[in-house]
């Protein structure tokens, strides 16, 4: 097996470990990561590596005569595929080239994953993007300088640039260049619209997706039917979008797309739609971007824990929080106190099964660390107490730590195992 070099730019994916087979000189190989001008992102590099790694180790495979001309042609085809700066993989282009009626759910998902990166689709909801992907048509203009739309020409489509650059020259002499992800054409209206200026390609191989005026108007003007707004005291506090994950209609429901921080916290203990099963995990991952302190969530959870009907839901949130983001507690004394109070509440309500799960999660996520405490004299107090030992039948644990003491400042916490 080849040892991967530390500098990946020196690794040619067509290198062959067998001396019997003629090695392709690096000057002829276009498959190295360094020379792949199309690998504009980590995902592109990964995909290129994944698709070509089979060429690295040929151990155990029988050797056979190889037609060098065919090999060169195949290499050229590989280079063409991997050097496409836009589509990345052939499967996306195949989906684009299909007629709208022939696109499957998988095709639309592939297009959806690609299109959401483009500025033209940035402010659209998921359902709108999905609908647009199902009706879009792929077009290619091969020559630079080709006129796409004449000044005064009646418009019938909305265009999004996937590759290349176009220039719009207005009647007053001003011009504007549009590149990948930009759009031009009609607005979402059924009225007759005419082009203001001339649109022409600036480079070869300009690629577009086009959406007919009727479809564009229908999709964008029916988006309100897919949203549900929650109001409190006359103000909108949450917006939900209705989504269908497949065409069978079996997986559909509302997903939260916008809300106030207070309403997002409250939604933690509400029923979650079948299309939004990971709301809690998503919230715990992203709350740092819109809340100043995790205690805003912790205090609400302690408050809701006193309500019998909410107790199980609150406990599930805390268990997920501890399991997925233990650093939120381990590195924050206030959150450590929250966890201790929550643990005490589980003990008081005799929720032994949940308490055991909490202890297992804490034990699994805890990290080894060394704490040094200095005493001015042998008789000075330690400011903490221990529990356990061989006579108790379990390990030695810190039972209490005096608040504000040297032990607390050093990082000793209740529950630490010595």
ZILIN-V122375 format. One record per backbone hydrogen bond with DSSP energy under -1.0 kcal/mol. CO is the residue of the C=O (numbers start at 1). NH is the residue of the N-H. If there is no record, write none. Layout:
CO,NH
CO,NH
//
This chain:
7,10
8,11
12,15
25,28
35,37
36,39
38,40
41,45
42,46
43,47
44,48
45,49
46,50
47,51
48,52
49,53
52,55
53,56
58,61
67,71
68,72
69,73
70,74
71,75
72,76
73,77
74,78
75,79
76,80
77,81
78,82
79,83
87,89
89,92
90,94
91,95
92,96
93,97
99,102
104,108
105,109
106,110
107,111
108,112
109,113
110,114
111,115
112,116
114,117
115,118
118,121
119,122
121,124
125,129
126,130
127,131
128,132
129,133
130,134
132,136
137,210
139,208
141,206
142,205
143,146
146,201
149,199
150,153
153,195
156,213
157,186
158,211
159,184
160,209
161,181
163,207
165,202
166,178
167,200
168,176
169,198
170,173
174,170
176,168
178,166
179,182
181,120
182,161
184,159
187,189
193,155
195,152
198,169
199,148
199,149
200,167
201,145
206,141
207,162
207,163
208,139
209,160
210,137
211,158
212,216
213,217
214,218
215,219
216,220
217,221
223,226
224,227
226,242
228,240
230,237
230,238
232,235
235,232
237,260
238,230
239,257
239,258
240,228
241,255
243,253
246,249
251,245
253,243
255,241
258,239
260,264
261,265
262,266
263,267
265,268
266,269
273,276
276,279
278,282
279,283
280,284
281,285
282,286
283,287
286,289
287,290
287,291
293,296
294,298
295,299
297,301
298,302
299,303
300,304
301,305
304,307
307,310
310,314
311,315
312,316
313,317
314,318
315,319
316,320
317,321
318,322
319,323
320,324
321,325
325,328
326,329
326,330
327,331
329,332
332,336
333,337
334,338
335,339
336,340
337,341
338,342
339,343
340,344
341,345
342,346
343,347
344,348
345,349
346,351
347,350
350,352
351,355
352,356
353,357
354,358
355,359
356,360
357,361
358,362
359,363
360,364
361,365
362,366
377,380
383,402
385,399
385,400
387,397
389,393
389,394
394,389
396,418
397,387
398,415
400,385
402,405
405,409
406,410
407,412
408,411
413,416
416,398
//
